[in-house]
């Protein structure tokens, strides 16, 4: 991806691409986005979807509620403490094209209180909520992978898989006519 588009994504989503300026020993994001400019909008949409997720809460016991400074809720003389479960931060580890489609490698960072409460084992519903967050993010990333299979990596227009000498690339049929892409032929998936 061009340095300008790379910088624009990192500027728009600084929390997701927080590692973009780290050394290659620390992260593959050091190398930037290893794909064509045509996937800029696809990656931008992916990051938008990853940014807007859900929050929820779980009831914690009185000891944890007070320790965490949670304001109690009183319902019919019952005192309850609700811990607000924030979504995890998605951190991109590498974004590239592999075998013709987008690969978005990442890890999730849950806040420290979430981690602490999860490790305590007292709140199995928190473990389930964290699993739902993982599944939600996996689904969004998987959808972007699927969309990259029909999106030209060069232009962003509708494309299809092409191959040349074992190299796979999703290209628009008009792009294949350009000299630089000469020799790429449509790839037929065998069932």
C-alpha positions as CSV (number, residue, x, y, z in Angstrom):
1,X,0.0,0.0,0.0
2,X,1.2,3.5,-0.7
3,X,2.9,5.3,2.2
4,X,0.1,8.0,2.1
5,X,-2.7,5.5,2.4
6,X,-0.8,3.5,5.1
7,X,-0.3,6.7,7.1
8,X,-4.0,7.7,6.7
9,X,-5.1,4.3,8.1
10,X,-2.7,4.6,11.0
11,X,-3.8,8.1,11.7
12,X,-7.5,7.3,11.6
13,X,-7.2,4.2,13.8
14,X,-4.3,4.9,16.1
15,X,-5.4,2.4,18.7
16,X,-5.7,-0.5,16.2
17,X,-2.3,0.3,14.5
18,X,-0.5,1.4,17.7
19,X,2.4,-0.9,16.8
20,X,3.0,0.6,13.3
21,X,6.1,2.5,14.4
22,X,7.6,-0.3,16.5
23,X,10.7,-2.3,15.4
24,X,10.4,-5.4,13.2
25,X,11.6,-7.4,16.2
26,X,8.4,-6.3,18.0
27,X,5.7,-6.4,15.3
28,X,5.1,-7.2,11.6
29,X,3.2,-3.9,11.4
30,X,6.6,-2.3,11.1
31,X,6.4,-3.2,7.4
32,X,3.1,-1.4,7.0
33,X,0.2,-2.7,5.0
34,X,1.5,-5.4,2.7
35,X,-1.2,-5.2,0.1
36,X,-2.3,-3.0,-2.8
37,X,-4.1,0.3,-2.6
38,X,-7.3,-1.2,-3.9
39,X,-8.0,-2.7,-0.5
40,X,-7.7,0.6,1.4
41,X,-11.5,1.0,1.6
42,X,-11.9,-2.6,2.6
43,X,-9.4,-2.2,5.5
44,X,-11.0,1.1,6.4
45,X,-14.4,-0.5,6.6
46,X,-13.0,-3.4,8.6
47,X,-11.4,-1.0,11.1
48,X,-14.6,1.0,11.4
49,X,-16.6,-2.1,12.2
50,X,-13.9,-3.2,14.8
51,X,-14.1,0.2,16.4
52,X,-17.9,0.2,17.0
53,X,-18.9,-2.8,19.2
54,X,-21.1,-3.4,22.2
55,X,-20.7,-2.9,25.9
56,X,-22.5,-4.7,28.6
57,X,-22.3,-5.3,32.3
58,X,-22.2,-8.1,34.8
59,X,-23.2,-8.2,38.4
60,X,-20.3,-8.6,40.8
61,X,-20.4,-9.3,44.5
62,X,-20.4,-6.6,47.2
63,X,-16.7,-7.1,48.0
64,X,-15.6,-6.5,44.4
65,X,-18.2,-3.8,43.9
66,X,-16.9,-1.8,46.7
67,X,-13.2,-2.5,46.0
68,X,-13.7,-1.3,42.4
69,X,-15.6,1.8,43.5
70,X,-18.8,0.8,41.7
71,X,-21.9,2.9,42.7
72,X,-24.5,0.4,44.0
73,X,-27.9,0.0,42.4
74,X,-30.8,-0.6,44.7
75,X,-33.7,-2.6,43.4
76,X,-36.6,-3.5,45.8
77,X,-34.3,-3.3,48.8
78,X,-31.6,-5.4,47.0
79,X,-28.2,-3.8,46.6
80,X,-26.4,-4.8,43.4
81,X,-23.1,-3.9,41.9
82,X,-22.7,-3.9,38.1
83,X,-19.3,-3.9,36.5
84,X,-19.3,-2.3,33.0
85,X,-17.6,-4.7,30.6
86,X,-15.8,-2.6,28.0
87,X,-15.0,-4.2,24.6
88,X,-11.3,-5.2,24.2
89,X,-8.9,-3.1,22.1
90,X,-8.0,-4.8,18.8
91,X,-4.3,-4.5,18.1
92,X,-3.2,-5.3,14.5
93,X,-0.1,-7.5,14.3
94,X,0.1,-7.8,10.5
95,X,-2.0,-6.8,7.5
96,X,-1.1,-8.4,4.2
97,X,-2.2,-10.3,1.1
98,X,-1.6,-14.0,1.2
99,X,-2.7,-16.5,-1.4
100,X,-4.7,-13.7,-3.0
101,X,-6.8,-12.6,-0.1
102,X,-6.5,-10.3,2.9
103,X,-5.0,-11.5,6.1
104,X,-5.6,-9.3,9.2
105,X,-3.7,-10.8,12.1
106,X,-4.5,-9.3,15.5
107,X,-4.8,-9.8,19.2
108,X,-7.2,-8.5,21.8
109,X,-6.4,-6.5,24.9
110,X,-9.0,-6.6,27.6
111,X,-8.7,-4.0,30.4
112,X,-6.9,-5.0,33.5
113,X,-10.0,-5.2,35.7
114,X,-11.7,-7.5,33.2
115,X,-8.5,-9.7,33.2
116,X,-8.5,-9.7,37.0
117,X,-12.1,-10.6,37.4
118,X,-11.8,-13.3,34.7
119,X,-8.8,-14.9,36.4
120,X,-10.7,-15.0,39.7
121,X,-13.1,-17.5,38.3
122,X,-16.0,-16.0,40.2
123,X,-17.8,-14.7,37.2
124,X,-18.3,-17.3,34.5
125,X,-20.6,-14.9,32.6
126,X,-17.6,-12.6,32.1
127,X,-15.7,-15.5,30.4
128,X,-18.7,-16.0,28.1
129,X,-18.9,-12.3,27.3
130,X,-15.2,-12.2,26.5
131,X,-15.7,-15.2,24.2
132,X,-18.5,-13.3,22.4
133,X,-16.2,-10.4,21.9
134,X,-13.6,-12.7,20.3
135,X,-16.3,-14.4,18.1
136,X,-17.6,-11.0,17.1
137,X,-14.2,-9.7,16.0
138,X,-13.4,-13.0,14.3
139,X,-16.6,-12.7,12.3
140,X,-15.8,-9.2,11.1
141,X,-12.3,-10.1,10.1
142,X,-13.5,-13.2,8.3
143,X,-16.1,-11.2,6.4
144,X,-13.3,-8.8,5.3
145,X,-11.3,-11.8,4.1
146,X,-14.2,-13.0,2.0
147,X,-14.8,-9.6,0.5
148,X,-11.1,-9.3,-0.4
149,X,-11.7,-12.4,-2.6
150,X,-13.9,-10.3,-4.9
151,X,-12.2,-6.9,-4.6
152,X,-9.4,-6.0,-6.9
153,X,-6.3,-5.4,-4.9
154,X,-5.2,-2.7,-7.3
155,X,-8.3,-0.7,-8.0
156,X,-10.8,-1.6,-5.3
157,X,-13.4,-2.5,-8.0
158,X,-15.1,-5.9,-8.4
159,X,-12.5,-8.5,-9.1
160,X,-11.8,-12.2,-9.2
161,X,-8.9,-14.5,-8.3
162,X,-6.1,-14.6,-10.9
163,X,-2.9,-16.6,-10.8
164,X,0.6,-16.3,-12.5
165,X,3.4,-18.8,-11.7
166,X,1.9,-19.7,-8.3
167,X,1.2,-16.1,-7.3
168,X,-2.4,-15.4,-6.5
169,X,-4.0,-11.9,-6.8
170,X,-7.6,-10.7,-6.9
171,X,-7.8,-8.4,-10.0
172,X,-10.3,-6.6,-12.1
173,X,-10.4,-8.0,-15.6
174,X,-9.4,-4.5,-17.0
175,X,-6.3,-4.5,-14.7
176,X,-5.1,-7.8,-16.1
177,X,-4.7,-6.0,-19.5
178,X,-2.0,-3.8,-18.1
179,X,1.6,-4.9,-18.9
180,X,2.6,-5.2,-15.3
181,X,-0.1,-7.9,-14.8
182,X,0.5,-9.7,-18.1
183,X,0.3,-13.4,-17.7
184,X,-2.2,-13.4,-14.8
185,X,-5.0,-15.7,-15.8
186,X,-8.4,-16.3,-14.0
187,X,-8.1,-19.0,-11.4
188,X,-10.8,-21.7,-11.4
189,X,-11.5,-23.1,-8.0
190,X,-12.0,-26.9,-8.1
191,X,-14.8,-28.4,-6.2
